[in-house]
Amino acid sequence: MVFIWYLLRFCLMTVALVVMVLGLYIVLANVGLSRIPTYERSRIEASEEELREGRKDVAGLLPDTCLYGIYDSKGAYLDGNFPERLQTEAWEITAGDGYTGRFYNTFYMRLEREDGKILVIRYQYIAKFENPRLRSLFPNAEFLFLGVLLALFLLQAVLTARSFGRYLNKRLEALTRIAAKVGQEDLNFQQEHSDIREVDDVLTSLFLMKEALQKSLREQWKARQQKQEQVAALAHDIKTPLTIIRGNAELLQETEDLEEIREWDREILDSAGQMERYLAVLQETLREKDGSPENTDREERFDSASFLRELEEKARALGRAKAVEIVCRLPEDEGILAGTAGFREKLMRAVQNVVGNGVDYCPQGTCLEIRAEIARHRQRDFLQITVTDSGPGFFGEALAHGTEQFYQGDKSRTGQDHYGMGLYIARTILEEAGGCLLLGNAAGGGGQVRMRVPVETK
């Protein structure tokens, strides 16, 4: 409706401009400042009888804007004010019926005089100014009036467009203001209105979007708080078993010198130290400090064989604690693993998380297999470590979401509480190193986790 109103106003203004220019044209004609198109023809017809009589003052009987020529009966040019280029042309044009039009506004009239000579007059059907100077500047006054009308029409179009633009811009200020607030993450604004329905529709959409965004942010914040609370609870709960392990280990050190007990004691102390390091990393994560750890630019390189032997020792110790047999199949080929400072410890943490998960899913008296090999994938060499447990395997949902943070799956599978961190931490560490973690099920049953990390073969 706003557009229709401006269009109607534009049309009315155009009609007004036409009337104004036409009125100016009529006023100038009435006061004698301009001549109407029929002026020259009317003067010729009024003087036609005298022109036929052959009066010598032909120019005085014709308007000063007319051209004429006097010819004998054979077409020889005798007198007149025709330019040389028109002398022959004018005779040939009027050789027929004596009255011929030329172009859209130029005409010729042929009169036979009483003395036997022929008078050819050239005149025009156009408006002209009375003033010779103006006439020399604007030979066709109609074009001038049309030009003025066109200029005023274009000026009116520009002014109307600017007026329409200012009107819309004023109504769209609310949209700009709301968009700026959203860009500044300021969602504290109320719904606004304008007198344009389409703008109101957009404002309503923005308000609904704001409401939905606020709801989403609140839910995300709530979920984040819950995750932080879970991580904090996990960090706190680690202290209890850590205290028990360390206390028992210190008591075992004071007992008789039994080699087997001391070996277990060493493993307990190593695990306790490892838990302490994990706890420090977890507490550092909760602080959410900016910046990268120190010495991250330093490269750490180590051979895969020593890494796998250490993994085997830790896995067997974990298996003894859970009464699960650990079967390791290590490759003969060796390679070099490389990463930033602390990469070996991170990679061991990732693999141990997977092994720990596998041991938890294995019933007592069963076995867990760890197979390592150098595999080539997409024209790159990888150290692939496959952990296969004797549990129920991964169900459909677990295959899709098992590596997501805090995904706990079906607790009935193990009867134990899991925080959903192990596979997520392993996947994150492997992906940071350019590797990957894949979930699947073994052909004979049981869950299977494949871990790949880039390796330089020797």
N, C-alpha and C positions, 0 to 999 in steps of 0.2 A: 504493500500500500504506500509505503514511503517512496518507492521508486515510481509508482504510478502518479503520485502527487507531483513529484519533480518533473516527470515527463509531461504531465498536463500543463504545468507552469511553463515549461520550455516551449510547448506548442503555442500557448497563448502569447508568450513574449515574441515568438517568431511572427505570428499574425500581426502583433502590434508594430513590429519593426517594418513589415511590408506596408502596412497602412501609413506609417510615419514617412517612409521614403517616397511612397506614391503621393502622399499629401504634399511633401516638399516639391516634388516634380510638378504637381498641378499649380502650386502657389507660384513657383518660378515662371511657369508658362503664362499665368494670368497677369503677372506684373511686368511681363515683357523681357525677362532676363533669359528665357530660353524659348526655343521654337519647337512646336509639336511636330511630329513626323509628317503630317499632311500640309505643312506650311508652304513648302516650295510648290507642290502640285496645285494648291489653291491659288497662289499668286499667278502661276502660269495660266490657269484657266480664266482668271479674272482679266488678264491682259491679252487673251488669245486673239480677239478681234483686231486690236491695234497691231499685234505682231503680224497678222495676215495682211494688213494694209501696207506693210513694208516700211514702217518708220525706221529712220536710221538709228535712233537711240534705243537699240535692242537691250543693251546692258542696263539701261535705266528702268525698263519695264520688267526685268527679271530680278529675282532675289540675288544678292551678291554671292551666294553659295552655288549658283547654277553655272554650268558651262554651256556654250552654244557655238554653232558654226553655220555659216551661210554657204550654200553650194549652188552651182548652176545645174541645169537639168541633166547634165551628163555626169555629175558627181565631182566636179572640180571644186576644190576648197577655195572660197573667195575671201571670207572674212570671219572673225569670231575670236574666242579666247580658248579654243581647244588646244591642248598641247599637241605637239607634232605627232606623238604616238597615237592620239585619239582621232586625228582628223580623218583618216581612211577608215578606221574601225567604226566610228560612229555612223558614217554613211552606209557601210555594209550591214550594220546591225539593223538600221531602219529602212533598208531597201525593200522589205516585205510589206507588212501592214502599217508601218510607220509608228508602231507603238510596241516597244519590246523591253522586257525587263532584263537586267544584267546583275548577276549575283543575287543576293537576298534582299538588297535594299537600293539598288541603283537601276534607274529606268531612263529610257530615251523616248522623246516625243518628236514627231516629224510634222512640220506645218508647211503647206505650199502657199507662198505669198502671191499677192496679186501681180507682182512684177515678174512672175515666172521663176523666181529663185526659190530654193528650198531652205527652210530653217530647221536645224536639228538641235534640240535642247536636251541636255543631260541633267537630271535631278535625282534626289535621294529621298527615301521614306525613313528618315531617322531624325531623332531629336537632336538639336544643336543649340549651342549657346549663342546668344545675341552678340556678346562681346567677342570681337575678332581674336584677342589674345587668348581668352579662354577656349575659343574654338580651335586655335592652333595647338593648344596643349591637349585638349580633349575633343578630337574631331567628332566622336560619337558620344553625346551626352548620356545616351541610354546605358552604354558600358560603364560610365562613371557611376551612375545611380545603382546599377547592378553590383558594381564593385563595392560601393559603400554598403549596400545591403548585405553582401557576402561577408565583408569585414565585421559588420555589426553582428551578423549571425554567428560567426566564429567566436567573437568576443563573448557573446551571450552564452555559447556552448561551454567555453572555458570557465566563465563565472559560475554557470549552473553546476558544472562538474566539481569545481572547487567548493561551492556551497554544499553540494551533496556529500562530498568527501569530508568536509568539516563536521557536518551533521553526524555522519556515520562514525567518524573518529571520536567524537565526543561520547557517542553511545558505546563505542568499543573500548573506551578507557578502562571500564570495569574489567574487561577481559585482560587487558595489558597489566593492570594492577594485580589481578589474581595470579597471572602467569609469573610475574616478578616475585610474588610471595612464594609460589611453589618452587621457583628456581632458587630462592634463598632458604628453602626447607622450612618456611614458616607456614604451617597449616592452620594457624589460629585465625580464621576469618569466617564471616557469616555469608549466607547466600545473598547476592545482590540482584537488582532488577533494572530493566530499561524499558523504554516504550516501543521496542522492536521485538516482535515475537521470536524471530530467529536468534537474535542475540540472547534473549532470555533462555531459549533452549540450550544454547552453548553454556551459559552461566549455570544452568541447572546441572548440566553434565559435569562441569568442572567441580561443582559442589559435591555431587555424588562421588566423583573420583576422589575428592579430598577425603570424604567420609570413609571410602573403601581403603584409601592409602593409610589413613590414621589407624583403621582397624588392623590392617596388615602389619604396620609398624609396631602396634601394641602387641600383636601376637608374636612377631619376631623377637621383640624385646623380652616378652615373657618366656619364650622358648630359650633364648640366650641365657636368661637368668637361671632357668631350670638346668641347662647344661652346665653352667658354672657351679651351681650348687651340687650337681652330681660329681663333677670333677673334684670339687673341694671335699666332698664326702669321701671320695675314693682316696684322695691324698691323705685324709685324716685316718681312714681305716687301715692304710698301709702301715701306719706306725705301730699298731698292736701286734701283728705277726712279726714285724721287724724286731720289736723288743723281745718277743719270746724267742725268736731264732737266735738273736745275738746273745741273750742270757744263757740259753742252753749250750750254745757253742762255747762260751767262756767256761761253763762248768765242765764240758767235755775235755777242754784243754787241761783241766786239773786232774783228770782221771788217769788210770794206768796207761802206759805207752802201748796201746793196741794200734797196729798199723791200719786196720780197716776203719776203726773209729776215727782216727786222725784224718783219713782220706775223706770220710763223710764230713768231718768237722771243717776241712778246708773248703769243701763244696758249699757248706752252709754259710761260711764266712764270705766266700765269693758272691753267693746269691744275695747276702745281706748288703754287701758293698754295692752290688748292682742295683738293688732296690733303693738304696740311698741316692744313687745317681739319678735314677728315674724320678724319685721324689723331688730332687732339686730341679730337674727339668720341668716337672709338672708345676711346682711352685713358681718358677720363673715365667711359665706360660700364663698363670693366673694373674701375675702382676701386669701383663700386657705392656711391657716396656717397648719403646721404639728402638730401632737400630738392630744391627746384626751382631751376633756373637763375635768375640775377638778371634783374630787369627783365621777367619773364614777364607781368606785368600790363599792360605798355605795348603798345598796339595798333599794328600796322604795316599801312599801307594803300598799295597801289600799283596802277597801271593794268595791265590785262592785255596791252595792246599792247606796252609796253616790255618786259614779261616775255617775251613770245613772240619779240620781236626778238632779245633776248639769247639765248634758247633756240636760235633759228635759227643764230646765229653759232657757238655752242658745238657744235651738231650738225654744222655744215658742217666745222668744224675736225676733229672726231672722224672724219667721213666721209673727209676727205682722208688722214688717217693710215692708214685701212683700205682705201683705194681703193674706197670705196662712195659712190655719188652720193646726195645728200640732196635730196629734193623736199619743199618746205614749202608748205602751203596754209593761209594764215592768214586769219582772218575780217576783214571790214570793221568789224563791230560791236566796240565796246570795252566793257569792264566794269571794275569795281573789285574787287580781291581783298583780303581783310582777314584778319588773324590776329594772333597774339601776336608778341612780339619775335623776330626771326630767321625768321619764317614764309617770307619770299621765298627765303631761302637754302635752307631745308628743302624748299620746293616745287621749286626748281630741282634740288636733289639728287635728289628723287624722280623727276622727269621725265628727268633725265640717266641715271639708273640704267636706266630703261626703254629710252631711246634707245641706251645702250651695249650692252644686251643684244641689241637688234634689230640693231645694226651687227655684233656678233659672229656672229650667225646668217646674215648676208648674205654670200654668196660675193663675191669680188672682181669688180668690174665691174658688179655689180647695183646696185639702188637701194633706198633706204628712204624711205618716205613718212611725213611728219608732217602731220596734218590737225587744225586747231583750229577750233572753232565754239562758239557760244553755244547751248546746248540746254536745253530745259525738261523737267524730270522730277519727277513727284510735286508739281506746283505750285510748284516752285522752279527758279531759273535756275542752270545750271552751266556752267563752262568745261570743255568736253570736248576732250581731246587724244587723238587716235588715232594710234598708231604701228604701221605695217604693214611687216614685213620681207619679204625675198625668200627666207627659209629654208624648212625643211621643215614649219614650223608646230608646233603643240602636239599631242602625242599624248594619249590618254585619261587617263592617270595625271597627266600634266603639267597638264592643264586643271583637275583637282581639287586638286592639291597644289603647283602651280607657285609660289604666293605664300607657301608655308610657309617658315619659317626653316631654312636649311641644306639645302633640297631641291635636289638637283643633277640629277635626271632622268637621261637617257641621254647620257653623254659622247660617244658616237659621233656625235651630231648636229653637233658643231662640232669635235671633236678637241681641244678646249681644256678646261682644268680650270676649273670654276666653283665658287665657294664657297656658292652658294645664298643669297646675301644681297640681291642687287639688287632683285628683285621684292618680297621681304619688306619691305625698308626702304621702298620706294615705297608699298606697300599701307598700312603702318603710318602713314606721314606723311599720306597722303590721308585715312585714316579718322579720324585725330586732328583734321583740319580739317573733318570732316563730309562728306567725299567717299567715293569708292570706286575700286577697280581691278578691271577685268574682263578675263579672258583669253578669246581666241577665235581663229578662223582666218578669213583673208580668203577671199572667194569664188573668187578666182583662184589661191589657194595662198599660203602664208606665214603666219607667226604675226601676230596682231593683239592689241594691248593698248590698252584704252580707259581713260583716267583722267578722273575727274570731280571737280571742286572747286567749292564754292559761289561764286557771283559776283554782284555787284550791277551790274545793267545801267544804263547811263546814259540 
